[in-house]
Amino acid sequence: MTTEAIKTEAELRGITRLAHLTPLRNLVHIVTSDDGLLSTTQLTAAERQAFNQEDLVRLDGHPDHISCSVQYPNAYYLRSKRRDATGEARLFPDWVCIYLVPEHLWRDDTLFCTHNASGFGGARVSSGAETFSAMFADEVQAPQRNWTRDRHPDFTPTDAQAEVLVRRQVPRDGILGLAVETEAQARDTYARLRQLGAPIQDMPIVIAPSYWTPTPLAVGLAQGVLPVETPWHPPTDEGPDGDPRHGS
């Protein structure tokens, strides 16, 4: 089975994006550089200063890969990171979900895992269409429990923590948009990125409150209920590029 088979299945399932969670404090570094999203291994010493040490730990044993999920973020991962937060991470607790182009699914060097990639010591992380298809199996054995397919939409994995590991980099032009928890976060994120000259006009923002609560998100998807995603728009006196709009 080839990467072309992955592309075919992904398109048949209606998969339109990958999702990556990161602390909001890291977002500025990601979207103001053409390099975009880099794996732990690819970060330079200077770039690492933008990340807390715990952000750089890769328990799955693949530091040259970027952890992503299919269509929706892994809110269980976010819950564990918030629970264990210390220092600066506790002072600045806001996170953001970055939507990424789906083409990374069918790259030769992309890896997959039917559950959290760090589970079972990373032993079940693998490449290829077979592993990709297994993410959508009727039943998935995960470290803590077994997950069944139930009424999941075709484009969501059986286990809410299933992972896609993208090797090395997602360039900035591979970012489709951003999702945040509240309208206040949308306003603050937009203002901060605009001030720093990030191409925010190419990164539409949505507000998705249920992204940040793992049980409602996972249970809802298992029942075929999609999370609410409300598009957020800049203030009416600004255009999408931040320039003032002139009335007619």
C-alpha positions as CSV (number, residue, x, y, z in Angstrom):
1,M,0.0,0.0,0.0
2,T,1.4,3.4,-1.0
3,T,1.1,7.0,0.0
4,E,-1.3,7.4,-2.9
5,A,-3.6,5.0,-1.1
6,I,-3.5,7.2,2.0
7,K,-4.4,10.2,-0.1
8,T,-7.3,8.4,-1.7
9,E,-8.7,7.2,1.7
10,A,-8.2,10.6,3.2
11,E,-10.1,12.3,0.4
12,L,-12.9,9.6,0.5
13,R,-13.2,10.2,4.3
14,G,-13.5,14.0,3.8
15,I,-10.4,14.9,5.8
16,T,-9.7,18.5,5.2
17,R,-7.0,19.3,7.8
18,L,-4.7,18.3,10.5
19,A,-4.7,20.0,13.9
20,H,-1.7,20.9,16.2
21,L,-2.0,22.3,19.7
22,T,0.6,24.7,21.0
23,P,0.8,27.3,23.8
24,L,-0.2,30.7,22.6
25,R,3.1,32.1,23.7
26,N,4.8,29.9,21.0
27,L,2.5,31.0,18.2
28,V,4.3,34.3,17.5
29,H,7.5,32.4,16.7
30,I,5.7,29.9,14.5
31,V,3.7,32.4,12.3
32,T,6.2,35.2,12.0
33,S,8.8,33.0,10.3
34,D,8.6,31.4,6.9
35,D,9.9,28.2,8.6
36,G,6.6,27.8,10.3
37,L,6.2,24.8,12.6
38,L,9.4,22.9,13.3
39,S,10.1,19.6,15.1
40,T,12.1,19.6,18.4
41,T,15.2,18.5,16.5
42,Q,14.9,21.3,13.9
43,L,14.6,24.1,16.4
44,T,17.8,26.2,16.8
45,A,19.2,27.1,20.2
46,A,17.7,30.6,19.9
47,E,14.3,29.2,18.8
48,R,14.2,26.8,21.8
49,Q,14.1,29.8,24.1
50,A,10.6,30.5,23.0
51,F,9.5,27.1,24.3
52,N,9.4,25.7,27.8
53,Q,11.5,22.6,28.4
54,E,8.5,20.4,28.9
55,D,7.2,21.5,25.4
56,L,10.4,19.9,23.9
57,V,10.1,16.5,25.6
58,R,9.0,13.8,23.2
59,L,7.9,10.7,25.1
60,D,7.0,8.9,21.8
61,G,10.7,8.8,20.9
62,H,10.4,10.8,17.7
63,P,11.9,14.3,18.3
64,D,12.2,14.9,14.6
65,H,8.5,14.8,14.1
66,I,5.6,17.2,14.9
67,S,2.6,15.7,16.7
68,C,-0.7,16.4,15.0
69,S,-4.2,14.9,15.0
70,V,-6.8,14.5,12.3
71,Q,-9.4,17.2,11.9
72,Y,-9.7,18.1,15.6
73,P,-7.2,18.7,18.4
74,N,-6.2,16.1,21.0
75,A,-7.9,17.8,24.0
76,Y,-6.7,15.0,26.3
77,Y,-3.1,16.0,25.6
78,L,-4.0,19.6,26.4
79,R,-5.7,18.7,29.7
80,S,-2.5,16.8,30.8
81,K,-0.3,19.7,29.9
82,R,-2.4,22.2,31.8
83,R,-2.6,19.9,34.8
84,D,1.1,19.6,34.9
85,A,2.0,23.2,34.1
86,T,4.6,25.0,36.2
87,G,6.3,28.4,36.0
88,E,5.6,30.4,32.9
89,A,3.2,27.8,31.5
90,R,1.0,28.3,34.6
91,L,1.2,32.1,34.3
92,F,0.3,32.0,30.6
93,P,-2.2,29.1,30.3
94,D,-3.8,30.0,26.9
95,W,-3.3,27.5,24.0
96,V,-4.2,27.7,20.3
97,C,-5.1,25.1,17.8
98,I,-3.3,25.4,14.4
99,Y,-5.0,23.9,11.4
100,L,-2.6,22.4,8.8
101,V,-3.0,21.3,5.2
102,P,-3.8,17.6,5.0
103,E,-1.2,16.8,2.4
104,H,1.2,15.9,5.1
105,L,-0.8,12.7,5.6
106,W,0.5,11.2,2.4
107,R,4.2,12.2,2.7
108,D,6.5,9.2,2.7
109,D,8.1,10.1,6.0
110,T,4.8,10.7,8.0
111,L,4.2,8.3,10.9
112,F,0.8,7.2,12.4
113,C,-0.4,5.8,15.6
114,T,-3.9,4.5,16.3
115,H,-3.8,6.0,19.9
116,N,-1.5,8.4,21.8
117,A,1.9,7.9,20.2
118,S,3.7,7.7,23.6
119,G,1.5,4.8,24.7
120,F,3.2,1.3,24.8
121,G,6.5,3.1,24.7
122,G,5.9,4.3,21.1
123,A,6.1,0.7,19.8
124,R,2.9,1.1,17.7
125,V,4.1,4.1,15.8
126,S,4.5,3.2,12.1
127,S,4.3,4.6,8.6
128,G,2.2,3.4,5.7
129,A,-1.5,3.2,4.6
130,E,-2.2,0.1,6.7
131,T,-1.5,2.0,9.9
132,F,-3.3,5.0,8.7
133,S,-6.4,2.9,7.9
134,A,-6.1,1.3,11.4
135,M,-6.8,4.7,12.9
136,F,-10.4,4.3,11.7
137,A,-10.9,0.7,12.7
138,D,-14.1,-0.5,14.4
139,E,-12.2,-1.0,17.6
140,V,-8.8,0.4,18.8
141,Q,-6.9,-0.9,21.7
142,A,-5.3,2.1,23.6
143,P,-3.1,2.0,26.7
144,Q,-6.0,2.9,29.1
145,R,-9.0,1.4,27.3
146,N,-10.5,0.2,24.1
147,W,-12.3,2.6,21.8
148,T,-15.1,1.6,19.4
149,R,-16.2,3.3,16.3
150,D,-19.8,4.1,17.3
151,R,-21.2,7.0,15.2
152,H,-17.9,8.8,14.5
153,P,-17.9,10.9,11.4
154,D,-15.8,9.3,8.7
155,F,-13.1,11.9,9.0
156,T,-12.4,11.3,12.7
157,P,-10.2,8.5,14.1
158,T,-11.7,5.9,16.4
159,D,-9.5,7.0,19.3
160,A,-9.6,10.7,20.0
161,Q,-5.9,10.6,20.8
162,A,-4.8,9.0,17.5
163,E,-1.7,10.8,16.2
164,V,-0.1,11.9,12.9
165,L,3.6,12.6,13.2
166,V,4.8,15.0,10.5
167,R,8.6,14.9,10.0
168,R,10.7,18.0,10.6
169,Q,8.6,21.0,9.4
170,V,5.3,22.5,8.3
171,P,6.1,25.7,6.5
172,R,4.1,28.8,7.4
173,D,2.2,28.5,4.1
174,G,0.9,25.1,5.2
175,I,-1.1,26.8,8.0
176,L,-4.8,27.0,7.1
177,G,-6.0,28.9,10.2
178,L,-6.3,29.1,14.0
179,A,-8.8,28.1,16.6
180,V,-9.1,29.6,20.1
181,E,-11.4,29.1,23.1
182,T,-13.0,32.5,23.5
183,E,-13.8,35.7,21.6
184,A,-11.4,37.6,23.9
185,Q,-8.6,35.2,22.9
186,A,-9.5,35.7,19.2
187,R,-9.2,39.5,19.6
188,D,-6.0,39.3,21.5
189,T,-4.4,36.8,19.2
190,Y,-5.3,38.8,16.1
191,A,-4.0,42.1,17.6
192,R,-0.8,40.5,18.7
193,L,-0.1,38.9,15.3
194,R,-1.1,41.9,13.4
195,Q,1.2,44.1,15.4
196,L,4.1,41.8,14.7
197,G,3.4,41.8,10.9
198,A,2.3,38.1,10.7
199,P,0.2,37.3,7.6
200,I,-2.9,37.1,9.7
201,Q,-5.1,37.6,6.6
202,D,-4.1,34.1,5.5
203,M,-5.0,32.6,8.9
204,P,-8.7,32.8,9.6
205,I,-9.6,32.4,13.3
206,V,-12.5,30.4,14.6
207,I,-13.8,30.1,18.2
208,A,-14.3,26.5,19.3
209,P,-15.1,26.3,23.0
210,S,-15.4,22.5,23.1
211,Y,-11.8,22.0,21.8
212,W,-10.5,22.6,25.2
213,T,-12.6,20.0,27.1
214,P,-11.7,16.5,26.1
215,T,-14.6,14.5,27.4
216,P,-17.4,16.5,25.7
217,L,-15.4,16.7,22.5
218,A,-14.6,13.0,22.4
219,V,-18.1,11.9,23.5
220,G,-19.8,14.3,21.0
221,L,-17.7,13.0,18.1
222,A,-18.5,9.4,19.1
223,Q,-22.1,10.3,18.8
224,G,-21.7,12.0,15.5
225,V,-22.0,15.5,16.9
226,L,-19.5,18.0,15.5
227,P,-18.1,20.7,17.7
228,V,-19.3,24.3,17.1
229,E,-16.7,26.4,15.2
230,T,-17.7,30.0,14.9
231,P,-15.7,32.1,12.4
232,W,-14.3,35.3,14.0
233,H,-13.8,38.4,12.0
234,P,-11.6,41.5,12.7
235,P,-13.4,44.7,13.9
236,T,-15.7,46.2,11.3
237,D,-13.4,49.3,10.9
238,E,-10.6,47.1,9.7
239,G,-10.0,45.1,6.5
240,P,-8.7,41.5,6.7
241,D,-5.1,42.9,6.3
242,G,-5.6,45.3,9.2
243,D,-6.1,48.4,7.0
244,P,-9.0,50.8,7.9
245,R,-12.1,50.3,5.9
246,H,-13.6,53.5,4.4
247,G,-17.3,53.9,4.5
248,S,-19.2,54.5,1.2
